[in-house]
Amino acid sequence: MSGASAASPMFAELLVAGFDYDLPQELIAQTPLERRDASRMLVLERRSGRITHSTVDRLREWLAPGDLLVANNSRVIPARLRGRKVPSGGAVEVLLLRNDGGPWRALARPAKRLVRGSRLAFSSHEGARETAFAVVEEKLDGGEIRLRFEAGADDRLAELGEAPLPPYITTPLADAERYQTVYAKTPGSAAAPTAGLHFTERLIEELRASGIEWAEVTLHVGLDTFRPVTVSRVEEHHIHREWCEVSGETAATIAACRDRGRKVVALGTTAARTLETLGRAWREGARRAFRGETDVFIVPGHDWELVDGMLTNFHLPRSTLLMMVSALAGRDTILRAYEEAIKDRYRFYSFGDAMLIV
């Protein structure tokens, strides 16, 4: 699936510096709120630029019966492993990114000390279990490696690894399930689809009872969550592929919502990327299910296929996610909304507050 947004005439004019802003360090949320849906929610009406302050538990007030919320049900795997080289004993940290039934793609630190054939050992949290071993099969660019576990040891990730919290979160997480959505089903992500962290089972039931429909897709969050944009021009950034899936049932639900003229609201940027990938597939053929890789890069100038609105968190400066929400509401409008959120002391990033773009 091609990243066709790059063909936009505006794409070549975009500078990464245009998506920068200053955030006070103390506004980076270090822990989740006790109640998921108690988070504040800045509502941005994208056509008028009007801003209203609300809370996530009042989401139904901003939607209408017949609207559709589309969530990403990917589950975070315990992808961060701390181990040692064999036989030297040198410390190694590995972040598993993706597995297609063979070796894992992973980020390694320090990657420069690893070569093809390097053997790594990982100890079980439980102590009594045997050590798991893996071998580096290939060195890739940017600190990436291909890693094959011996004797199916990657079936034991729950006892070997831990949730890969973003580097800006320095406070230990007391309950690992708080970095999972309540509807997470399909293991495979290296990071949580964080907009969904605001939802409770009760909130979902209340939305459905109000006539707001719910559907789920799967996109396994990968490398781009961890890799900053280091180029000066947006067109020079290489967007990485992620695996996503939309079932036939979900595709039919989305198509029905579009046919009746109601809004399709993406619950997070990962759901939005999946929906736009689906929309491109539909443009080329029948409105059916989709399963495969996406490298769609959504920036201002993007011609939205299926997404009418989005619930999302506040994103890092100069990030591809900030570019995506700017594509939906306009860069200047988004940056003004971020300025308002900072002034009003919203909590930012993964465990922070939410923004609803309608």
DRENNU-429371 format. One record per residue (C-alpha): residue in three letters; x, y, z. Coordinates in steps of 0.02 Angstrom, whole numbers, padded with zeros to 5 digits, always signed. Example, Ala and Ser with C-alpha at 12.3 -4.5 7.8 and 13.67 -1.06 7.14 Angstrom:
BEGIN
ala+00615-00225+00390ser+00684-00053+00357
//
This chain:
BEGIN
met+00000+00000+00000ser+00086+00157-00060gly+00109+00314+00044ala+00016+00416-00083ser+00008+00571+00028ala+00184+00607-00034ala+00109+00652-00201ser+00020+00804-00127pro+00083+00968-00204met+00098+01037-00026phe+00211+00895+00030ala+00372+00964-00044glu+00343+01133+00041leu+00327+01064+00218leu+00468+01094+00341val+00483+00988+00499ala+00520+01147+00597gly+00343+01204+00558phe+00277+01070+00676asp+00376+01124+00828tyr+00314+01195+00994asp+00381+01220+01170leu+00311+01111+01309pro+00350+01135+01494gln+00426+00973+01559glu+00304+00963+01704leu+00157+00942+01583ile+00220+00771+01524ala+00106+00648+01614gln+00207+00517+01707thr+00064+00409+01771pro-00113+00372+01712leu-00261+00444+01805glu-00347+00331+01930arg-00503+00328+01820arg-00468+00310+01634asp-00613+00414+01569ala-00585+00558+01691ser-00457+00635+01574arg-00489+00809+01509met-00537+00825+01327leu-00504+00979+01220val-00637+00982+01084leu-00577+01064+00923glu-00705+01102+00788arg-00592+01092+00639arg-00690+01201+00518ser-00716+01348+00636gly-00566+01324+00750arg-00680+01340+00901ile-00612+01260+01061thr-00716+01191+01204his-00651+01109+01362ser-00736+00947+01413thr-00694+00772+01480val-00683+00602+01397asp-00832+00533+01495arg-00939+00664+01405leu-00886+00607+01232arg-01063+00560+01180glu-01113+00743+01192trp-01002+00779+01042leu-01062+00635+00934ala-01231+00589+00861pro-01329+00427+00842gly-01267+00336+00689asp-01088+00402+00706leu-00955+00266+00711leu-00804+00255+00827val-00663+00147+00757ala-00535+00082+00883asn-00369-00010+00865asn-00377-00173+00965ser-00191-00213+00954arg-00114-00271+01117val+00059-00217+01177ile+00181-00361+01196pro+00316-00363+01332ala+00438-00309+01197arg+00580-00234+01300leu+00708-00365+01350arg+00864-00337+01454gly+00999-00466+01429arg+01184-00497+01405lys+01303-00552+01269val+01370-00729+01277pro+01506-00760+01329ser+01568-00583+01367gly+01424-00537+01482gly+01405-00362+01410ala+01234-00284+01443val+01113-00274+01296glu+00938-00203+01283val+00822-00260+01144leu+00656-00188+01088leu+00557-00313+00984leu+00465-00229+00840arg+00390-00358+00724asn+00382-00542+00688asp+00316-00625+00529gly+00340-00804+00586gly+00529-00800+00570pro+00661-00690+00653trp+00607-00533+00745arg+00648-00358+00686ala+00712-00267+00838leu+00803-00114+00898ala+00960-00155+00998arg+01065-00051+01115pro+01212-00042+01098ala+01192-00107+00921lys+01371-00067+00874arg+01433-00207+00988leu+01329-00337+00899val+01376-00432+00741arg+01295-00569+00642gly+01303-00726+00749ser+01307-00635+00917arg+01220-00740+01049leu+01113-00655+01181ala+01045-00722+01345phe+00888-00663+01433ser+00841-00713+01609ser+00665-00750+01670his+00582-00631+01793glu+00534-00785+01891gly+00716-00830+01922ala+00690-01016+01929arg+00652-01033+01744glu+00792-01071+01623thr+00882-00933+01529ala+00819-00896+01353phe+00941-00873+01209ala+00933-00783+01042val+01052-00756+00896val+01078-00601+00790glu+01045-00656+00611glu+01071-00488+00525lys+01126-00310+00561leu+01013-00177+00483asp+01022+00012+00475gly+00976+00130+00616gly+01015+00012+00760glu+00899-00124+00697ile+00937-00309+00696arg+00852-00471+00648leu+00847-00584+00800arg+00800-00769+00807phe+00756-00848+00973glu+00817-01024+01006ala+00695-01165+01043gly+00542-01053+01033ala+00599-00947+01180asp+00496-00799+01115asp+00342-00894+01173arg+00399-00845+01348leu+00400-00656+01322ala+00282-00629+01468glu+00416-00690+01588leu+00565-00618+01493gly+00511-00443+01442glu+00420-00289+01502ala+00305-00158+01428pro+00409-00036+01323leu+00355+00130+01399pro+00408+00284+01299pro+00573+00364+01355tyr+00487+00522+01418ile+00398+00418+01552thr+00522+00393+01694thr+00403+00341+01833pro+00383+00151+01849leu+00210+00088+01803ala+00125+00004+01951asp+00002-00095+01845ala+00058-00151+01671glu-00124-00165+01615arg-00139+00024+01623tyr-00031+00027+01466gln-00161-00080+01378thr-00332-00029+01315val-00479-00120+01395tyr-00522-00192+01223ala-00345-00247+01175lys-00356-00420+01094thr-00224-00451+00961pro-00042-00456+01025gly+00089-00370+00918ser+00119-00187+00963ala+00281-00112+01028ala+00182+00035+01101ala+00002+00064+01154pro-00126+00150+01042thr-00138+00279+01179ala-00300+00369+01132gly-00389+00209+01182leu-00316+00213+01358his-00454+00338+01404phe-00593+00211+01377thr-00681+00101+01504glu-00800-00041+01468arg-00938+00064+01546leu-00902+00213+01432ile-00909+00101+01279glu-01076+00030+01336glu-01144+00206+01365leu-01091+00261+01192arg-01174+00111+01112ala-01331+00140+01213ser-01334+00318+01143gly-01338+00249+00965ile-01153+00278+00930glu-01080+00126+00842trp-00916+00040+00883ala-00798-00055+00768glu-00621-00120+00787val-00470-00133+00673thr-00294-00194+00709leu-00132-00101+00678his+00026-00159+00765val+00122-00004+00819gly+00302-00014+00764leu+00464+00079+00736asp+00401+00253+00695thr+00337+00275+00873phe+00516+00269+00933arg+00611+00352+00791pro+00614+00543+00787val+00605+00644+00627thr+00784+00701+00598val+00772+00779+00424ser+00728+00960+00389arg+00600+00931+00251val+00450+00819+00281glu+00466+00739+00109glu+00638+00672+00158his+00571+00571+00305his+00552+00385+00272ile+00391+00323+00351his+00403+00142+00408arg+00281+00005+00369glu+00159-00062+00496trp+00046-00214+00484cys-00142-00184+00492glu-00304-00277+00466val-00487-00232+00440ser-00609-00378+00446gly-00752-00399+00324glu-00877-00361+00462thr-00788-00200+00510ala-00770-00148+00327ala-00958-00171+00304thr-00993-00067+00460ile-00882+00074+00398ala-00961+00069+00225ala-01136+00077+00300cys-01089+00228+00406arg-01023+00318+00253asp-01178+00274+00153arg-01295+00348+00283gly-01193+00508+00290arg-01136+00493+00471lys-00962+00526+00539val-00822+00398+00550val-00718+00448+00701ala-00547+00368+00722leu-00500+00326+00900gly-00318+00375+00885thr-00191+00401+00748thr-00162+00214+00723ala-00347+00186+00687ala-00342+00337+00571arg-00193+00267+00476thr-00282+00100+00458leu-00442+00183+00396glu-00349+00286+00267thr-00257+00130+00209leu-00426+00046+00189gly-00493+00196+00094arg-00352+00187-00031ala-00386+00002-00057trp-00569+00041-00086arg-00524+00173-00214glu-00436+00038-00313gly-00573-00093-00297ala-00725-00156-00202arg-00765-00102-00024arg-00700-00256+00063ala-00584-00313+00202phe-00399-00269+00205arg-00249-00361+00276gly-00068-00312+00246glu+00064-00179+00268thr+00040+00008+00259asp+00165+00147+00230val+00035+00284+00211phe+00111+00450+00268ile-00024+00575+00317val+00029+00758+00314pro-00060+00923+00276gly-00129+00915+00100his-00187+00736+00125asp-00352+00694+00040trp-00447+00605+00178glu-00538+00449+00120leu-00637+00385+00270val-00594+00486+00427asp-00711+00628+00475gly-00650+00655+00652met-00523+00591+00777leu-00500+00570+00963thr-00314+00578+01001asn-00186+00624+01132phe-00066+00771+01122his+00088+00726+01021leu+00273+00763+01025pro+00344+00913+00932arg+00407+00878+00755ser+00325+00706+00755thr+00234+00619+00613leu+00082+00606+00727leu+00075+00794+00749met+00085+00807+00559met-00062+00686+00544val-00179+00783+00658ser-00125+00942+00569ala-00181+00861+00407leu-00355+00843+00481ala-00377+01013+00562gly-00241+01123+00486arg-00068+01154+00557asp-00103+01330+00621thr-00267+01275+00701ile-00183+01128+00788leu-00038+01233+00852arg-00161+01362+00921ala-00254+01221+01008tyr-00091+01155+01081glu-00049+01330+01142glu-00219+01337+01228ala-00193+01165+01305ile-00023+01216+01374lys-00095+01377+01444asp-00236+01277+01527arg-00113+01149+01598tyr-00172+00995+01504arg-00071+00835+01530phe+00028+00782+01375tyr+00081+00623+01284ser+00042+00440+01319phe-00037+00454+01491gly-00101+00630+01460asp-00266+00709+01414ala-00360+00697+01249met-00410+00804+01101leu-00567+00774+01001ile-00562+00843+00823val-00736+00853+00746
//
